[in-house]
């Protein structure tokens, strides 16, 4: 029937985003988050490596905690709010790119900004073509106190551009804000 394919993919994406706390304890937060992100179609880059990891089956092995996620590129990925618990233990993430993520919404950005490790480490954030993001989600980013660069592009849900960006700039005076919004 019409729409059943979409419902199936939504269900499957929800399964991919289910958090396995036992797995986090068993393999560590960076490995578990890597598995989650790659399962959902995102890429990760580890500290000290110029190469993006994109193959789930090619995830590096080694001692527990050896590979620390430094950057996340979630382009066309199915990451969603229910999987964001995987971000809690990540201590070295400096750069996140969310592009064309249909499940990213204001609650995701609020959850991201409330993650204490990311409040300390995250320096660059790019949000591009995520149609469910509104002014509320952008304003929630004010808790990312070490954020140095924020790039926003193609976000039709942002309606009060001037007010939103003025409030965000006041909350984060050292933030370089780059906008490509119509």
SULKA-V69948 format. One record per helix or strand of 3 or more residues. SS is the DSSP state (2 for helix, 1 for strand). FROM is the first residue (numbers start at 1). TO is the last residue. If there is no record, write none. Layout:
SS/FROM/TO ; SS/FROM/TO
//
This chain:
2/4/16 ; 2/21/27 ; 2/29/39 ; 1/43/46 ; 2/56/58 ; 1/69/75 ; 2/81/87 ; 1/95/99 ; 2/106/113 ; 2/116/121 ; 1/124/128 ; 2/135/143 ; 1/149/153 ; 2/161/171 ; 1/176/180
//
